[in-house]
Structures are given as structure tokens and as C-alpha cells.
Amino acid sequence: MRSLTRDQFLKIFGLSSGAFDAQQRAGHVALAFGTPSPAMPGRYCDLDLTALAIAEALAPPLGRPSATTIVLGFFNQWVAAVGQADADPDRDYFFAIGGFGWGNDRKHFRELLVTHGAGEQIMSDLGGARSVIAVNITQILVRLRDKARAAGTDLSQPFFFPPEHERYSQIIAEFQQEREARVARLRRTNKETRHPQAMSRRNIRAVERVGGARVQPVA
């Protein structure tokens, strides 16, 4: 992962400082590792750019609040597609969401399933869905690298490890533990944030597969 200053981060993505701050105040910023803010003030990474790009792609069909919620809650799914895309750049890899059944209002899906992978894997995981939204992660990485090159920043190194890499499993395990601890802290203090509220209002879960390993549904 490449470290970026705030100025580099905003220039590559094409956002003004004011517009980005306004999105954060509205709760519409999703960065890497399931957080709306960087680990260190003023320091970002290439995966943060990817998170913003995915949320931008999901916003038109889902609405910005839902897009933000999904990017925050399903980091392990989309980062797996990032790792796959960097390891196999001649093939398209996706982060995808399938809508299943209709709710009582007949306007919203009863359940959303989230997955990642190449096209055939996506269709296998989401077979029977009434609607599928697939974000092409391979193309996002190409566009971000092109924008970075134009801005004078080198993002040629891999954004993340592929799922079969040992470090991938270690980092994902740490992410899962931190997320569970964060939710537990919120429950103990009887506090809520936009993200847990949004996740609890909708039945959104991951297909039980990440890099070949079974995982528990997120919500």
C-alpha cells in the first residue's frame, strides 16, 4: 500500500478539500478498513482511493447512505477483489451486490447479498437475484493509476495482497477483530453510529466465501 498526503489523495481523486470535508460531515465517506477517517490525520493510502471510487459507483443505484454503509461494512469482500485484480491484471474482477425477493413495501429487496470475484464467480454466487450491481475493480485500479500518474504520483505497486497470500489472511483477521470490538464498545456504552444503524435496518450479508474460506454474515 502506498501512503499519500491529504493533498495527493484529494488531487488524485479530483475532490476539493471543502467538498471532501462536507461529505465527511454528512457521513458519506467510506475509507479502507471499515472506517470513515484515516488512521493518522492527514495521511491516506491507495486503498482509501479505491473505497471512495467504489462508493461513487454504488451511489447512483443504491443512494449514497447505503453505498457508504456497504463499502464500510464489507471491506473484506472488496479488498479481496483488489488483491485479485492486482495479481491477475488481464482479467476483470468485481465487487458485486445482488437483490433478492421483495420486502413488504414492494419497493426494496428483502435481502442483499455481497460478493466478489471474476464474472462467472459473481453470477454463480448471485444466481437467482432480481438485480445485480457489479463494480469493476480492475477498471477502477486502472483509472486511479492513470489519475495518479497525471497528478505526479506513482501508484504502480499492488494496492493489496491477493487472497491466497499469508498477509491477506492476517490483515483480514485483524480487521474482523477490530470491527467486532468496535461494535461491542458501542453496545456497552449504548451509543450508535450511522453505520451500525444502517446495517441493522437492512438485511445485508456476504456470500459465505472470501478467498475460499467461509465467513459469517455481516448483518
C-alpha positions in Angstrom: 0.0 0.0 0.0 1.2 3.5 -0.9 0.9 6.3 1.7 -0.5 9.6 0.5 -0.7 13.1 1.9 -4.1 14.7 2.0 -3.2 16.9 -0.9 -2.1 13.9 -3.0 -5.2 12.0 -2.0 -7.6 14.8 -3.0 -5.8 15.7 -6.2 -5.8 12.1 -7.5 -9.5 11.6 -6.7 -10.4 15.0 -8.0 -12.1 16.4 -4.9 -11.6 19.8 -3.3 -10.8 20.0 0.4 -14.2 21.6 1.1 -16.2 19.0 -0.8 -14.4 16.2 0.9 -15.0 17.8 4.4 -18.7 18.3 3.6 -19.0 14.6 2.6 -17.4 13.6 5.9 -19.7 15.8 7.9 -22.7 14.2 6.2 -21.4 10.7 7.0 -20.9 9.9 3.3 -17.2 9.0 3.4 -16.0 5.3 3.4 -12.3 4.6 3.5 -10.3 1.3 3.8 -10.5 -1.0 6.8 -14.2 -0.1 7.5 -13.6 3.4 8.8 -14.7 6.9 7.7 -11.4 8.6 8.7 -7.7 7.7 8.1 -5.7 6.0 10.8 -3.5 9.1 11.1 -4.8 12.6 10.5 -3.8 13.9 7.0 -2.4 10.5 5.9 -4.2 8.3 3.5 -3.4 5.3 1.3 -4.2 4.0 -2.1 -6.9 1.7 -0.7 -8.7 4.8 0.6 -9.0 6.0 -3.0 -10.4 2.6 -4.0 -13.0 2.8 -1.3 -14.2 6.2 -2.4 -14.3 5.1 -6.0 -16.5 2.0 -5.1 -18.9 4.2 -3.1 -19.1 6.6 -6.0 -20.1 3.7 -8.3 -22.7 2.4 -5.9 -24.3 5.7 -5.1 -26.5 6.2 -8.2 -28.3 2.8 -7.9 -28.3 2.5 -4.1 -28.2 6.0 -2.7 -25.1 7.5 -1.0 -26.0 6.4 2.5 -26.4 2.7 1.5 -23.3 2.8 -0.7 -21.3 4.2 2.2 -22.6 1.6 4.5 -21.8 -1.3 2.2 -18.2 -0.1 1.5 -17.6 0.3 5.2 -19.1 -3.0 6.3 -17.8 -5.2 3.6 -14.1 -4.2 3.3 -13.1 -7.8 3.4 -15.1 -8.5 0.2 -14.0 -5.6 -2.0 -10.3 -5.7 -0.9 -10.2 -9.4 -2.0 -11.2 -8.2 -5.5 -8.5 -5.6 -5.3 -5.9 -8.2 -4.5 -7.1 -10.5 -7.2 -7.2 -7.7 -9.8 -3.6 -6.7 -9.0 -2.4 -10.3 -9.1 -4.2 -11.0 -12.4 -4.5 -7.7 -14.3 -5.5 -9.4 -17.6 -8.9 -10.4 -16.1 -11.8 -8.3 -14.7 -12.6 -8.7 -11.1 -15.7 -7.3 -9.4 -17.3 -6.3 -6.1 -21.0 -7.1 -6.5 -24.4 -6.9 -4.8 -27.4 -8.9 -5.6 -31.0 -8.1 -4.6 -33.3 -11.0 -3.6 -37.0 -11.0 -3.2 -39.2 -8.0 -2.4 -39.9 -6.5 1.0 -43.4 -5.8 2.3 -43.4 -2.4 0.6 -42.6 -4.0 -2.8 -40.1 -1.2 -3.3 -37.0 -2.6 -1.6 -35.3 -6.0 -1.8 -35.9 -8.4 1.1 -32.2 -9.2 1.2 -28.9 -8.0 -0.4 -26.0 -10.4 -0.9 -22.5 -9.1 -1.3 -19.7 -11.0 -3.1 -16.5 -10.6 -5.2 -14.6 -12.3 -7.9 -14.4 -12.8 -11.7 -17.6 -12.6 -13.7 -18.5 -16.3 -13.7 -18.0 -16.4 -9.9 -20.2 -13.4 -9.4 -23.0 -15.0 -11.4 -22.7 -18.3 -9.6 -22.8 -16.6 -6.1 -25.7 -14.3 -7.1 -27.8 -16.7 -9.2 -31.5 -16.1 -8.8 -31.0 -12.4 -7.9 -33.6 -10.0 -9.2 -30.9 -7.4 -9.7 -27.1 -7.4 -9.7 -24.8 -4.4 -9.3 -21.3 -5.2 -10.3 -18.4 -2.7 -9.7 -15.4 -3.5 -12.0 -12.5 -3.3 -9.6 -9.9 -3.9 -12.3 -11.1 -0.8 -14.2 -11.1 1.3 -11.0 -7.5 0.4 -10.3 -6.5 1.3 -13.9 -8.3 4.7 -13.7 -6.8 5.5 -10.3 -3.3 4.8 -11.5 -3.9 6.9 -14.6 -5.1 9.8 -12.4 -2.2 9.4 -10.1 0.3 9.4 -12.9 -1.3 12.6 -14.2 -1.0 14.1 -10.7 2.7 13.1 -10.5 2.2 10.2 -8.0 3.3 6.6 -8.7 0.7 4.0 -7.7 2.2 1.2 -9.8 2.8 -1.1 -6.8 0.0 -3.5 -5.8 -2.7 -1.9 -3.7 -3.2 -5.1 -1.6 -2.3 -8.8 -1.3 -4.2 -11.4 -3.2 -6.5 -13.7 -1.0 -4.1 -16.6 -1.1 -1.2 -14.5 0.4 -0.5 -15.1 4.1 -0.5 -11.4 4.9 -4.0 -11.1 3.4 -5.4 -13.6 5.9 -3.6 -11.9 8.8 -4.9 -8.4 7.9 -8.5 -9.6 7.3 -8.4 -11.4 10.7 -7.2 -8.2 12.4 -10.0 -6.2 10.6 -12.7 -8.6 11.7 -11.5 -8.5 15.3 -11.3 -4.7 15.4 -14.8 -4.4 13.8 -16.3 -6.8 16.4 -14.5 -4.9 19.2 -15.9 -1.6 17.9 -19.4 -2.9 17.8 -19.1 -4.3 21.3 -17.8 -0.9 22.6 -20.8 0.8 21.0 -23.2 -1.7 22.7 -21.5 -1.3 26.1 -21.8 2.5 26.0 -25.3 2.4 24.5 -24.2 4.5 21.6 -24.9 4.1 17.9 -23.4 5.5 14.7 -24.8 5.8 11.2 -23.0 2.6 10.1 -24.4 0.2 12.7 -27.9 1.7 12.4 -27.9 1.4 8.6 -26.6 -2.2 8.7 -29.3 -3.2 11.2 -32.1 -1.7 9.2 -31.4 -3.8 6.1 -30.8 -7.5 5.7 -27.3 -7.3 4.1 -24.9 -10.1 4.3 -21.9 -11.5 2.5 -21.9 -14.7 0.4 -20.1 -17.2 2.7 -16.9 -17.2 0.8 -13.8 -15.0 1.0 -10.7 -16.3 -0.8 -12.1 -19.9 -0.5 -12.8 -19.5 3.3 -16.3 -19.5 4.8 -17.2 -16.4 6.8 -20.1 -15.3 8.9 -22.7 -12.9 7.5 -22.0 -9.3 8.5 -25.7 -8.4 9.1 
